[in-house]
Structures are given as C-alpha cells and as structure tokens.
C-alpha cells in the first residue's frame, strides 16, 4: 500500500477507488473538505463524524492543502 506523509491518511488502490481516506475509516478526505468549504467549523465536522479525532480531521485538511490538485479534480 502506498505510504503518505500524513499519519492519518491512507490510499489503497484496491479500496475506495484509490482515493485518500482517513485511515481506519471509510471517510474520504474529499468529504471532509466539502464540509469545510461549505463553512462548517471544525467542531461541526467532528460532531458529524464522531468516530474521528481532531488529529485525524486536521491531518485530512493538511493532506488536502498538500494535494489540492488530487482532491479538486
């Protein structure tokens, strides 16, 4: 499985169409970003995803800013 520089993000070509997800979940980074872009606060996003930690959420945001072209396409 490809390794990313992000502790809480994984990409596996055999799962989730190879898209970046929060490790150990089925939550795509793109979903987190969609909520963030819609104006939701970090707290609101965490309320909507009670199974992820703040560290996982912030790593998803960090992954996005490191890989905008991948998520935005």
N, CA, C, O and CB atoms as a CASP TS submission, in Angstrom:
PFRMAT TS
TARGET T0000
AUTHOR 0000-0000-0000
METHOD Language model
MODEL 1
PARENT N/A
ATOM      1  N   UNK     1       0.845  -1.171   0.000  1.00  0.00           N
ATOM      2  CA  UNK     1       0.000   0.000   0.000  1.00  0.00           C
ATOM      3  C   UNK     1       0.893   1.237   0.000  1.00  0.00           C
ATOM      4  O   UNK     1       1.883   1.276   0.730  1.00  0.00           O
ATOM      5  CB  UNK     1      -0.963  -0.004   1.218  1.00  0.00           C
ATOM      6  N   UNK     2       0.563   2.246  -0.802  1.00  0.00           N
ATOM      7  CA  UNK     2       1.375   3.463  -0.834  1.00  0.00           C
ATOM      8  C   UNK     2       1.354   4.174   0.518  1.00  0.00           C
ATOM      9  O   UNK     2       0.322   4.241   1.187  1.00  0.00           O
ATOM     10  CB  UNK     2       0.875   4.409  -1.936  1.00  0.00           C
ATOM     11  N   UNK     3       2.491   4.690   0.896  1.00  0.00           N
ATOM     12  CA  UNK     3       2.628   5.438   2.144  1.00  0.00           C
ATOM     13  C   UNK     3       2.475   6.926   1.824  1.00  0.00           C
ATOM     14  O   UNK     3       3.008   7.408   0.824  1.00  0.00           O
ATOM     15  CB  UNK     3       4.010   5.143   2.841  1.00  0.00           C
ATOM     16  N   UNK     4       1.751   7.646   2.671  1.00  0.00           N
ATOM     17  CA  UNK     4       1.685   9.094   2.518  1.00  0.00           C
ATOM     18  C   UNK     4       2.489   9.722   3.651  1.00  0.00           C
ATOM     19  O   UNK     4       2.838   9.049   4.621  1.00  0.00           O
ATOM     20  CB  UNK     4       0.201   9.605   2.520  1.00  0.00           C
ATOM     21  N   UNK     5       2.775  10.994   3.527  1.00  0.00           N
ATOM     22  CA  UNK     5       3.493  11.717   4.577  1.00  0.00           C
ATOM     23  C   UNK     5       2.551  12.106   5.705  1.00  0.00           C
ATOM     24  O   UNK     5       2.946  12.812   6.633  1.00  0.00           O
ATOM     25  CB  UNK     5       4.173  12.964   4.004  1.00  0.00           C
ATOM     26  N   UNK     6       1.329  11.655   5.629  1.00  0.00           N
ATOM     27  CA  UNK     6       0.298  12.012   6.598  1.00  0.00           C
ATOM     28  C   UNK     6      -0.068  10.782   7.426  1.00  0.00           C
ATOM     29  O   UNK     6      -0.506   9.762   6.894  1.00  0.00           O
ATOM     30  CB  UNK     6      -0.956  12.590   5.886  1.00  0.00           C
ATOM     31  N   UNK     7       0.117  10.901   8.709  1.00  0.00           N
ATOM     32  CA  UNK     7      -0.055   9.788   9.630  1.00  0.00           C
ATOM     33  C   UNK     7      -1.449   9.176   9.598  1.00  0.00           C
ATOM     34  O   UNK     7      -1.600   7.965   9.758  1.00  0.00           O
ATOM     35  CB  UNK     7       0.252  10.238  11.015  1.00  0.00           C
ATOM     36  N   UNK     8      -2.461  10.000   9.394  1.00  0.00           N
ATOM     37  CA  UNK     8      -3.841   9.522   9.496  1.00  0.00           C
ATOM     38  C   UNK     8      -4.540   9.335   8.148  1.00  0.00           C
ATOM     39  O   UNK     8      -5.750   9.113   8.098  1.00  0.00           O
ATOM     40  CB  UNK     8      -4.632  10.478  10.327  1.00  0.00           C
ATOM     41  N   UNK     9      -3.789   9.422   7.077  1.00  0.00           N
ATOM     42  CA  UNK     9      -4.381   9.297   5.735  1.00  0.00           C
ATOM     43  C   UNK     9      -3.793   8.092   5.030  1.00  0.00           C
ATOM     44  O   UNK     9      -2.593   7.833   5.109  1.00  0.00           O
ATOM     45  CB  UNK     9      -4.144  10.579   4.896  1.00  0.00           C
ATOM     46  N   UNK    10      -4.660   7.355   4.334  1.00  0.00           N
ATOM     47  CA  UNK    10      -4.183   6.223   3.548  1.00  0.00           C
ATOM     48  C   UNK    10      -4.810   6.246   2.166  1.00  0.00           C
ATOM     49  O   UNK    10      -5.910   6.761   1.965  1.00  0.00           O
ATOM     50  CB  UNK    10      -4.496   4.897   4.254  1.00  0.00           C
ATOM     51  N   UNK    11      -4.078   5.675   1.223  1.00  0.00           N
ATOM     52  CA  UNK    11      -4.560   5.485  -0.143  1.00  0.00           C
ATOM     53  C   UNK    11      -4.228   4.057  -0.521  1.00  0.00           C
ATOM     54  O   UNK    11      -3.065   3.652  -0.507  1.00  0.00           O
ATOM     55  CB  UNK    11      -3.920   6.519  -1.153  1.00  0.00           C
ATOM     56  N   UNK    12      -5.239   3.314  -0.852  1.00  0.00           N
ATOM     57  CA  UNK    12      -5.054   1.922  -1.251  1.00  0.00           C
ATOM     58  C   UNK    12      -5.770   1.738  -2.580  1.00  0.00           C
ATOM     59  O   UNK    12      -6.992   1.873  -2.645  1.00  0.00           O
ATOM     60  CB  UNK    12      -5.597   0.921  -0.159  1.00  0.00           C
ATOM     61  N   UNK    13      -5.036   1.434  -3.634  1.00  0.00           N
ATOM     62  CA  UNK    13      -5.656   1.294  -4.954  1.00  0.00           C
ATOM     63  C   UNK    13      -6.768   0.250  -4.994  1.00  0.00           C
ATOM     64  O   UNK    13      -7.634   0.302  -5.866  1.00  0.00           O
ATOM     65  CB  UNK    13      -4.606   0.937  -5.970  1.00  0.00           C
ATOM     66  N   UNK    14      -6.751  -0.694  -4.059  1.00  0.00           N
ATOM     67  CA  UNK    14      -7.780  -1.743  -4.063  1.00  0.00           C
ATOM     68  C   UNK    14      -9.009  -1.371  -3.234  1.00  0.00           C
ATOM     69  O   UNK    14      -9.968  -2.139  -3.172  1.00  0.00           O
ATOM     70  CB  UNK    14      -7.194  -3.040  -3.538  1.00  0.00           C
ATOM     71  N   UNK    15      -8.987  -0.190  -2.595  1.00  0.00           N
ATOM     72  CA  UNK    15     -10.126   0.244  -1.773  1.00  0.00           C
ATOM     73  C   UNK    15     -10.532   1.658  -2.134  1.00  0.00           C
ATOM     74  O   UNK    15      -9.684   2.493  -2.448  1.00  0.00           O
ATOM     75  CB  UNK    15      -9.785   0.159  -0.275  1.00  0.00           C
ATOM     76  N   UNK    16     -11.816   1.925  -2.089  1.00  0.00           N
ATOM     77  CA  UNK    16     -12.340   3.283  -2.244  1.00  0.00           C
ATOM     78  C   UNK    16     -11.835   3.966  -3.509  1.00  0.00           C
ATOM     79  O   UNK    16     -11.586   5.171  -3.524  1.00  0.00           O
ATOM     80  CB  UNK    16     -11.971   4.115  -1.040  1.00  0.00           C
ATOM     81  N   UNK    17     -11.691   3.179  -4.564  1.00  0.00           N
ATOM     82  CA  UNK    17     -11.235   3.686  -5.861  1.00  0.00           C
ATOM     83  C   UNK    17      -9.863   4.357  -5.760  1.00  0.00           C
ATOM     84  O   UNK    17      -9.527   5.207  -6.584  1.00  0.00           O
ATOM     85  CB  UNK    17     -12.255   4.676  -6.425  1.00  0.00           C
ATOM     86  N   UNK    18      -9.075   3.981  -4.760  1.00  0.00           N
ATOM     87  CA  UNK    18      -7.737   4.536  -4.600  1.00  0.00           C
ATOM     88  C   UNK    18      -7.703   5.945  -4.043  1.00  0.00           C
ATOM     89  O   UNK    18      -6.649   6.582  -4.021  1.00  0.00           O
ATOM     90  CB  UNK    18      -7.045   4.520  -5.897  1.00  0.00           C
ATOM     91  N   UNK    19      -8.856   6.439  -3.591  1.00  0.00           N
ATOM     92  CA  UNK    19      -8.921   7.806  -3.080  1.00  0.00           C
ATOM     93  C   UNK    19      -8.396   7.870  -1.651  1.00  0.00           C
ATOM     94  O   UNK    19      -8.419   6.880  -0.920  1.00  0.00           O
ATOM     95  CB  UNK    19     -10.360   8.337  -3.142  1.00  0.00           C
ATOM     96  N   UNK    20      -7.926   9.041  -1.272  1.00  0.00           N
ATOM     97  CA  UNK    20      -7.415   9.262   0.074  1.00  0.00           C
ATOM     98  C   UNK    20      -8.565   9.219   1.073  1.00  0.00           C
ATOM     99  O   UNK    20      -9.580   9.894   0.899  1.00  0.00           O
ATOM    100  CB  UNK    20      -6.664  10.610   0.163  1.00  0.00           C
ATOM    101  N   UNK    21      -8.394   8.420   2.116  1.00  0.00           N
ATOM    102  CA  UNK    21      -9.386   8.317   3.184  1.00  0.00           C
ATOM    103  C   UNK    21      -8.671   8.451   4.525  1.00  0.00           C
ATOM    104  O   UNK    21      -7.455   8.289   4.621  1.00  0.00           O
ATOM    105  CB  UNK    21     -10.173   6.966   3.101  1.00  0.00           C
ATOM    106  N   UNK    22      -9.448   8.747   5.541  1.00  0.00           N
ATOM    107  CA  UNK    22      -8.897   8.762   6.887  1.00  0.00           C
ATOM    108  C   UNK    22      -8.655   7.316   7.283  1.00  0.00           C
ATOM    109  O   UNK    22      -9.559   6.482   7.226  1.00  0.00           O
ATOM    110  CB  UNK    22      -9.854   9.489   7.903  1.00  0.00           C
ATOM    111  N   UNK    23      -7.432   7.031   7.683  1.00  0.00           N
ATOM    112  CA  UNK    23      -7.000   5.672   7.993  1.00  0.00           C
ATOM    113  C   UNK    23      -7.939   5.015   9.006  1.00  0.00           C
ATOM    114  O   UNK    23      -8.305   5.612  10.019  1.00  0.00           O
ATOM    115  CB  UNK    23      -5.564   5.681   8.532  1.00  0.00           C
ATOM    116  N   UNK    24      -8.321   3.764   8.705  1.00  0.00           N
ATOM    117  CA  UNK    24      -9.190   3.004   9.588  1.00  0.00           C
ATOM    118  C   UNK    24     -10.654   3.355   9.467  1.00  0.00           C
ATOM    119  O   UNK    24     -11.478   2.866  10.238  1.00  0.00           O
ATOM    120  CB  UNK    24      -8.765   3.197  10.981  1.00  0.00           C
ATOM    121  N   UNK    25     -10.990   4.208   8.495  1.00  0.00           N
ATOM    122  CA  UNK    25     -12.387   4.596   8.263  1.00  0.00           C
ATOM    123  C   UNK    25     -12.684   4.467   6.771  1.00  0.00           C
ATOM    124  O   UNK    25     -11.823   4.095   5.974  1.00  0.00           O
ATOM    125  CB  UNK    25     -12.665   6.061   8.766  1.00  0.00           C
ATOM    126  N   UNK    26     -13.905   4.780   6.428  1.00  0.00           N
ATOM    127  CA  UNK    26     -14.276   4.853   5.017  1.00  0.00           C
ATOM    128  C   UNK    26     -14.557   6.300   4.623  1.00  0.00           C
ATOM    129  O   UNK    26     -15.239   6.556   3.631  1.00  0.00           O
ATOM    130  CB  UNK    26     -15.509   3.967   4.729  1.00  0.00           C
ATOM    131  N   UNK    27     -14.033   7.242   5.398  1.00  0.00           N
ATOM    132  CA  UNK    27     -14.319   8.658   5.188  1.00  0.00           C
ATOM    133  C   UNK    27     -13.285   9.265   4.244  1.00  0.00           C
ATOM    134  O   UNK    27     -12.111   9.382   4.596  1.00  0.00           O
ATOM    135  CB  UNK    27     -14.334   9.419   6.534  1.00  0.00           C
ATOM    136  N   UNK    28     -13.725   9.652   3.039  1.00  0.00           N
ATOM    137  CA  UNK    28     -12.794  10.267   2.093  1.00  0.00           C
ATOM    138  C   UNK    28     -12.366  11.667   2.549  1.00  0.00           C
ATOM    139  O   UNK    28     -13.156  12.413   3.128  1.00  0.00           O
ATOM    140  CB  UNK    28     -13.433  10.343   0.702  1.00  0.00           C
ATOM    141  N   UNK    29     -11.133  11.998   2.284  1.00  0.00           N
ATOM    142  CA  UNK    29     -10.648  13.349   2.560  1.00  0.00           C
ATOM    143  C   UNK    29     -11.537  14.353   1.844  1.00  0.00           C
ATOM    144  O   UNK    29     -11.837  15.411   2.397  1.00  0.00           O
ATOM    145  CB  UNK    29      -9.167  13.514   2.121  1.00  0.00           C
ATOM    146  N   UNK    30     -11.959  14.047   0.637  1.00  0.00           N
ATOM    147  CA  UNK    30     -12.799  14.962  -0.143  1.00  0.00           C
ATOM    148  C   UNK    30     -14.099  15.298   0.582  1.00  0.00           C
ATOM    149  O   UNK    30     -14.591  16.419   0.460  1.00  0.00           O
ATOM    150  CB  UNK    30     -13.112  14.355  -1.507  1.00  0.00           C
ATOM    151  N   UNK    31     -14.663  14.363   1.328  1.00  0.00           N
ATOM    152  CA  UNK    31     -15.895  14.639   2.076  1.00  0.00           C
ATOM    153  C   UNK    31     -15.643  15.657   3.176  1.00  0.00           C
ATOM    154  O   UNK    31     -16.443  16.569   3.386  1.00  0.00           O
ATOM    155  CB  UNK    31     -16.464  13.347   2.678  1.00  0.00           C
ATOM    156  N   UNK    32     -14.531  15.496   3.874  1.00  0.00           N
ATOM    157  CA  UNK    32     -14.169  16.447   4.919  1.00  0.00           C
ATOM    158  C   UNK    32     -13.993  17.836   4.310  1.00  0.00           C
ATOM    159  O   UNK    32     -14.460  18.833   4.860  1.00  0.00           O
ATOM    160  CB  UNK    32     -12.875  16.001   5.647  1.00  0.00           C
ATOM    161  N   UNK    33     -13.319  17.885   3.176  1.00  0.00           N
ATOM    162  CA  UNK    33     -13.060  19.167   2.515  1.00  0.00           C
ATOM    163  C   UNK    33     -14.364  19.810   2.051  1.00  0.00           C
ATOM    164  O   UNK    33     -14.519  21.026   2.161  1.00  0.00           O
ATOM    165  CB  UNK    33     -12.109  18.976   1.318  1.00  0.00           C
ATOM    166  N   UNK    34     -15.288  19.033   1.544  1.00  0.00           N
ATOM    167  CA  UNK    34     -16.583  19.589   1.123  1.00  0.00           C
ATOM    168  C   UNK    34     -17.294  20.260   2.295  1.00  0.00           C
ATOM    169  O   UNK    34     -17.853  21.346   2.142  1.00  0.00           O
ATOM    170  CB  UNK    34     -17.480  18.481   0.526  1.00  0.00           C
ATOM    171  N   UNK    35     -17.275  19.628   3.450  1.00  0.00           N
ATOM    172  CA  UNK    35     -17.897  20.224   4.633  1.00  0.00           C
ATOM    173  C   UNK    35     -17.162  21.498   5.041  1.00  0.00           C
ATOM    174  O   UNK    35     -17.790  22.508   5.362  1.00  0.00           O
ATOM    175  CB  UNK    35     -17.913  19.219   5.802  1.00  0.00           C
ATOM    176  N   UNK    36     -15.847  21.447   5.029  1.00  0.00           N
ATOM    177  CA  UNK    36     -15.027  22.600   5.397  1.00  0.00           C
ATOM    178  C   UNK    36     -15.294  23.778   4.458  1.00  0.00           C
ATOM    179  O   UNK    36     -15.454  24.913   4.906  1.00  0.00           O
ATOM    180  CB  UNK    36     -13.533  22.227   5.373  1.00  0.00           C
ATOM    181  N   UNK    37     -15.339  23.505   3.180  1.00  0.00           N
ATOM    182  CA  UNK    37     -15.588  24.562   2.189  1.00  0.00           C
ATOM    183  C   UNK    37     -16.991  25.148   2.299  1.00  0.00           C
ATOM    184  O   UNK    37     -17.213  26.309   1.954  1.00  0.00           O
ATOM    185  CB  UNK    37     -15.377  24.020   0.786  1.00  0.00           C
ATOM    186  N   UNK    38     -17.929  24.349   2.779  1.00  0.00           N
ATOM    187  CA  UNK    38     -19.303  24.840   2.904  1.00  0.00           C
ATOM    188  C   UNK    38     -19.462  25.773   4.102  1.00  0.00           C
ATOM    189  O   UNK    38     -20.531  26.343   4.319  1.00  0.00           O
ATOM    190  CB  UNK    38     -20.273  23.667   3.028  1.00  0.00           C
ATOM    191  N   UNK    39     -18.386  25.922   4.878  1.00  0.00           N
ATOM    192  CA  UNK    39     -18.420  26.847   6.000  1.00  0.00           C
ATOM    193  C   UNK    39     -18.579  26.193   7.364  1.00  0.00           C
ATOM    194  O   UNK    39     -18.678  26.886   8.377  1.00  0.00           O
ATOM    195  CB  UNK    39     -19.516  27.803   5.802  1.00  0.00           C
ATOM    196  N   UNK    40     -18.605  24.870   7.396  1.00  0.00           N
ATOM    197  CA  UNK    40     -18.719  24.192   8.676  1.00  0.00           C
ATOM    198  C   UNK    40     -17.446  24.401   9.490  1.00  0.00           C
ATOM    199  O   UNK    40     -16.341  24.418   8.948  1.00  0.00           O
ATOM    200  CB  UNK    40     -18.993  22.690   8.473  1.00  0.00           C
ATOM    201  N   UNK    41     -17.623  24.561  10.798  1.00  0.00           N
ATOM    202  CA  UNK    41     -16.461  24.685  11.677  1.00  0.00           C
ATOM    203  C   UNK    41     -15.878  23.302  11.935  1.00  0.00           C
ATOM    204  O   UNK    41     -16.511  22.285  11.652  1.00  0.00           O
ATOM    205  CB  UNK    41     -16.842  25.378  13.014  1.00  0.00           C
ATOM    206  N   UNK    42     -14.678  23.279  12.469  1.00  0.00           N
ATOM    207  CA  UNK    42     -14.044  22.010  12.823  1.00  0.00           C
ATOM    208  C   UNK    42     -14.928  21.259  13.812  1.00  0.00           C
ATOM    209  O   UNK    42     -15.103  20.046  13.697  1.00  0.00           O
ATOM    210  CB  UNK    42     -12.630  22.244  13.422  1.00  0.00           C
ATOM    211  N   UNK    43     -15.478  21.970  14.770  1.00  0.00           N
ATOM    212  CA  UNK    43     -16.343  21.336  15.769  1.00  0.00           C
ATOM    213  C   UNK    43     -17.580  20.719  15.129  1.00  0.00           C
ATOM    214  O   UNK    43     -17.990  19.621  15.506  1.00  0.00           O
ATOM    215  CB  UNK    43     -16.761  22.352  16.829  1.00  0.00           C
ATOM    216  N   UNK    44     -18.176  21.414  14.166  1.00  0.00           N
ATOM    217  CA  UNK    44     -19.354  20.889  13.476  1.00  0.00           C
ATOM    218  C   UNK    44     -19.007  19.642  12.668  1.00  0.00           C
ATOM    219  O   UNK    44     -19.772  18.678  12.643  1.00  0.00           O
ATOM    220  CB  UNK    44     -19.956  21.959  12.559  1.00  0.00           C
ATOM    221  N   UNK    45     -17.865  19.666  12.018  1.00  0.00           N
ATOM    222  CA  UNK    45     -17.449  18.491  11.247  1.00  0.00           C
ATOM    223  C   UNK    45     -17.221  17.318  12.185  1.00  0.00           C
ATOM    224  O   UNK    45     -17.638  16.198  11.892  1.00  0.00           O
ATOM    225  CB  UNK    45     -16.167  18.787  10.430  1.00  0.00           C
ATOM    226  N   UNK    46     -16.560  17.566  13.313  1.00  0.00           N
ATOM    227  CA  UNK    46     -16.323  16.487  14.281  1.00  0.00           C
ATOM    228  C   UNK    46     -17.630  15.956  14.852  1.00  0.00           C
ATOM    229  O   UNK    46     -17.751  14.757  15.102  1.00  0.00           O
ATOM    230  CB  UNK    46     -15.421  16.978  15.418  1.00  0.00           C
ATOM    231  N   UNK    47     -18.605  16.825  15.061  1.00  0.00           N
ATOM    232  CA  UNK    47     -19.918  16.371  15.532  1.00  0.00           C
ATOM    233  C   UNK    47     -20.563  15.435  14.514  1.00  0.00           C
ATOM    234  O   UNK    47     -21.235  14.471  14.881  1.00  0.00           O
ATOM    235  CB  UNK    47     -20.842  17.576  15.805  1.00  0.00           C
ATOM    236  N   UNK    48     -20.353  15.726  13.235  1.00  0.00           N
ATOM    237  CA  UNK    48     -20.919  14.897  12.171  1.00  0.00           C
ATOM    238  C   UNK    48     -20.178  13.589  11.956  1.00  0.00           C
ATOM    239  O   UNK    48     -20.725  12.639  11.395  1.00  0.00           O
ATOM    240  CB  UNK    48     -20.934  15.665  10.893  1.00  0.00           C
ATOM    241  N   UNK    49     -18.946  13.545  12.400  1.00  0.00           N
ATOM    242  CA  UNK    49     -18.111  12.339  12.282  1.00  0.00           C
ATOM    243  C   UNK    49     -17.569  11.986  13.669  1.00  0.00           C
ATOM    244  O   UNK    49     -16.383  12.186  13.932  1.00  0.00           O
ATOM    245  CB  UNK    49     -16.931  12.557  11.255  1.00  0.00           C
ATOM    246  N   UNK    50     -18.408  11.469  14.549  1.00  0.00           N
ATOM    247  CA  UNK    50     -17.970  11.224  15.932  1.00  0.00           C
ATOM    248  C   UNK    50     -16.876  10.158  16.069  1.00  0.00           C
ATOM    249  O   UNK    50     -16.278  10.026  17.137  1.00  0.00           O
ATOM    250  CB  UNK    50     -19.153  10.815  16.759  1.00  0.00           C
ATOM    251  N   UNK    51     -16.613   9.411  15.019  1.00  0.00           N
ATOM    252  CA  UNK    51     -15.602   8.357  15.095  1.00  0.00           C
ATOM    253  C   UNK    51     -14.201   8.820  14.708  1.00  0.00           C
ATOM    254  O   UNK    51     -13.259   8.028  14.736  1.00  0.00           O
ATOM    255  CB  UNK    51     -16.004   7.216  14.214  1.00  0.00           C
ATOM    256  N   UNK    52     -14.053  10.105  14.344  1.00  0.00           N
ATOM    257  CA  UNK    52     -12.702  10.602  14.039  1.00  0.00           C
ATOM    258  C   UNK    52     -12.261  11.591  15.109  1.00  0.00           C
ATOM    259  O   UNK    52     -13.077  12.234  15.770  1.00  0.00           O
ATOM    260  CB  UNK    52     -12.658  11.272  12.636  1.00  0.00           C
ATOM    261  N   UNK    53     -10.956  11.689  15.254  1.00  0.00           N
ATOM    262  CA  UNK    53     -10.375  12.577  16.252  1.00  0.00           C
ATOM    263  C   UNK    53     -10.015  13.917  15.610  1.00  0.00           C
ATOM    264  O   UNK    53      -9.929  14.022  14.386  1.00  0.00           O
ATOM    265  CB  UNK    53      -9.128  11.930  16.898  1.00  0.00           C
ATOM    266  N   UNK    54      -9.807  14.934  16.439  1.00  0.00           N
ATOM    267  CA  UNK    54      -9.345  16.203  15.871  1.00  0.00           C
ATOM    268  C   UNK    54      -8.042  16.036  15.080  1.00  0.00           C
ATOM    269  O   UNK    54      -7.863  16.673  14.042  1.00  0.00           O
ATOM    270  CB  UNK    54      -9.148  17.233  16.985  1.00  0.00           C
ATOM    271  N   UNK    55      -7.144  15.193  15.558  1.00  0.00           N
ATOM    272  CA  UNK    55      -5.891  14.970  14.830  1.00  0.00           C
ATOM    273  C   UNK    55      -6.144  14.409  13.446  1.00  0.00           C
ATOM    274  O   UNK    55      -5.497  14.824  12.484  1.00  0.00           O
ATOM    275  CB  UNK    55      -4.985  14.028  15.606  1.00  0.00           C
ATOM    276  N   UNK    56      -7.071  13.478  13.327  1.00  0.00           N
ATOM    277  CA  UNK    56      -7.401  12.910  12.018  1.00  0.00           C
ATOM    278  C   UNK    56      -8.001  13.975  11.109  1.00  0.00           C
ATOM    279  O   UNK    56      -7.666  14.050   9.927  1.00  0.00           O
ATOM    280  CB  UNK    56      -8.376  11.729  12.170  1.00  0.00           C
ATOM    281  N   UNK    57      -8.885  14.793  11.661  1.00  0.00           N
ATOM    282  CA  UNK    57      -9.511  15.845  10.869  1.00  0.00           C
ATOM    283  C   UNK    57      -8.481  16.852  10.376  1.00  0.00           C
ATOM    284  O   UNK    57      -8.476  17.213   9.199  1.00  0.00           O
ATOM    285  CB  UNK    57     -10.586  16.555  11.687  1.00  0.00           C
ATOM    286  N   UNK    58      -7.621  17.299  11.258  1.00  0.00           N
ATOM    287  CA  UNK    58      -6.609  18.278  10.844  1.00  0.00           C
ATOM    288  C   UNK    58      -5.610  17.673   9.860  1.00  0.00           C
ATOM    289  O   UNK    58      -5.092  18.379   8.996  1.00  0.00           O
ATOM    290  CB  UNK    58      -5.866  18.822  12.068  1.00  0.00           C
ATOM    291  N   UNK    59      -5.337  16.380   9.980  1.00  0.00           N
ATOM    292  CA  UNK    59      -4.449  15.735   9.012  1.00  0.00           C
ATOM    293  C   UNK    59      -5.131  15.660   7.648  1.00  0.00           C
ATOM    294  O   UNK    59      -4.472  15.793   6.617  1.00  0.00           O
ATOM    295  CB  UNK    59      -4.046  14.318   9.495  1.00  0.00           C
ATOM    296  N   UNK    60      -6.438  15.449   7.636  1.00  0.00           N
ATOM    297  CA  UNK    60      -7.176  15.448   6.367  1.00  0.00           C
ATOM    298  C   UNK    60      -7.094  16.826   5.709  1.00  0.00           C
ATOM    299  O   UNK    60      -6.896  16.931   4.498  1.00  0.00           O
ATOM    300  CB  UNK    60      -8.659  15.047   6.595  1.00  0.00           C
ATOM    301  N   UNK    61      -7.245  17.873   6.506  1.00  0.00           N
ATOM    302  CA  UNK    61      -7.114  19.229   5.962  1.00  0.00           C
ATOM    303  C   UNK    61      -5.700  19.471   5.450  1.00  0.00           C
ATOM    304  O   UNK    61      -5.512  20.046   4.377  1.00  0.00           O
ATOM    305  CB  UNK    61      -7.476  20.277   7.029  1.00  0.00           C
ATOM    306  N   UNK    62      -4.715  19.037   6.210  1.00  0.00           N
ATOM    307  CA  UNK    62      -3.321  19.186   5.796  1.00  0.00           C
ATOM    308  C   UNK    62      -3.055  18.420   4.510  1.00  0.00           C
ATOM    309  O   UNK    62      -2.386  18.928   3.610  1.00  0.00           O
ATOM    310  CB  UNK    62      -2.377  18.703   6.902  1.00  0.00           C
ATOM    311  N   UNK    63      -3.577  17.199   4.419  1.00  0.00           N
ATOM    312  CA  UNK    63      -3.407  16.399   3.205  1.00  0.00           C
ATOM    313  C   UNK    63      -3.987  17.145   2.009  1.00  0.00           C
ATOM    314  O   UNK    63      -3.375  17.194   0.942  1.00  0.00           O
ATOM    315  CB  UNK    63      -4.083  15.013   3.357  1.00  0.00           C
ATOM    316  N   UNK    64      -5.151  17.717   2.191  1.00  0.00           N
ATOM    317  CA  UNK    64      -5.775  18.458   1.104  1.00  0.00           C
ATOM    318  C   UNK    64      -4.872  19.591   0.619  1.00  0.00           C
ATOM    319  O   UNK    64      -4.647  19.740  -0.582  1.00  0.00           O
ATOM    320  CB  UNK    64      -7.126  19.013   1.550  1.00  0.00           C
ATOM    321  N   UNK    65      -4.358  20.388   1.555  1.00  0.00           N
ATOM    322  CA  UNK    65      -3.539  21.527   1.150  1.00  0.00           C
ATOM    323  C   UNK    65      -2.222  21.094   0.518  1.00  0.00           C
ATOM    324  O   UNK    65      -1.622  21.850  -0.245  1.00  0.00           O
ATOM    325  CB  UNK    65      -3.263  22.417   2.344  1.00  0.00           C
ATOM    326  N   UNK    66      -1.774  19.893   0.828  1.00  0.00           N
ATOM    327  CA  UNK    66      -0.578  19.347   0.165  1.00  0.00           C
ATOM    328  C   UNK    66      -0.900  18.707  -1.182  1.00  0.00           C
ATOM    329  O   UNK    66      -0.001  18.496  -1.996  1.00  0.00           O
ATOM    330  CB  UNK    66       0.095  18.319   1.064  1.00  0.00           C
ATOM    331  N   UNK    67      -2.172  18.396  -1.426  1.00  0.00           N
ATOM    332  CA  UNK    67      -2.557  17.630  -2.622  1.00  0.00           C
ATOM    333  C   UNK    67      -3.844  18.178  -3.242  1.00  0.00           C
ATOM    334  O   UNK    67      -4.726  17.410  -3.626  1.00  0.00           O
ATOM    335  CB  UNK    67      -2.738  16.140  -2.268  1.00  0.00           C
ATOM    336  N   UNK    68      -3.950  19.493  -3.338  1.00  0.00           N
ATOM    337  CA  UNK    68      -5.177  20.121  -3.846  1.00  0.00           C
ATOM    338  C   UNK    68      -5.587  19.573  -5.214  1.00  0.00           C
ATOM    339  O   UNK    68      -6.761  19.277  -5.440  1.00  0.00           O
ATOM    340  CB  UNK    68      -4.988  21.631  -3.937  1.00  0.00           C
ATOM    341  N   UNK    69      -4.629  19.439  -6.115  1.00  0.00           N
ATOM    342  CA  UNK    69      -4.976  19.003  -7.472  1.00  0.00           C
ATOM    343  C   UNK    69      -5.608  17.611  -7.473  1.00  0.00           C
ATOM    344  O   UNK    69      -6.457  17.326  -8.318  1.00  0.00           O
ATOM    345  CB  UNK    69      -3.730  19.007  -8.364  1.00  0.00           C
ATOM    346  N   UNK    70      -5.219  16.759  -6.562  1.00  0.00           N
ATOM    347  CA  UNK    70      -5.792  15.409  -6.467  1.00  0.00           C
ATOM    348  C   UNK    70      -7.235  15.457  -5.976  1.00  0.00           C
ATOM    349  O   UNK    70      -8.095  14.762  -6.517  1.00  0.00           O
ATOM    350  CB  UNK    70      -4.948  14.531  -5.528  1.00  0.00           C
ATOM    351  N   UNK    71      -7.504  16.255  -4.976  1.00  0.00           N
ATOM    352  CA  UNK    71      -8.834  16.319  -4.365  1.00  0.00           C
ATOM    353  C   UNK    71      -9.779  17.154  -5.208  1.00  0.00           C
ATOM    354  O   UNK    71     -10.963  16.829  -5.305  1.00  0.00           O
ATOM    355  CB  UNK    71      -8.749  16.894  -2.951  1.00  0.00           C
ATOM    356  N   UNK    72      -9.288  18.221  -5.820  1.00  0.00           N
ATOM    357  CA  UNK    72     -10.148  19.150  -6.568  1.00  0.00           C
ATOM    358  C   UNK    72     -10.586  18.628  -7.929  1.00  0.00           C
ATOM    359  O   UNK    72     -11.493  19.197  -8.536  1.00  0.00           O
ATOM    360  CB  UNK    72      -9.435  20.451  -6.755  1.00  0.00           C
ATOM    361  N   UNK    73      -9.974  17.572  -8.418  1.00  0.00           N
ATOM    362  CA  UNK    73     -10.336  17.123  -9.775  1.00  0.00           C
ATOM    363  C   UNK    73     -11.653  16.408  -9.829  1.00  0.00           C
ATOM    364  O   UNK    73     -12.079  15.979 -10.901  1.00  0.00           O
ATOM    365  CB  UNK    73      -9.277  16.225 -10.323  1.00  0.00           C
TER
END
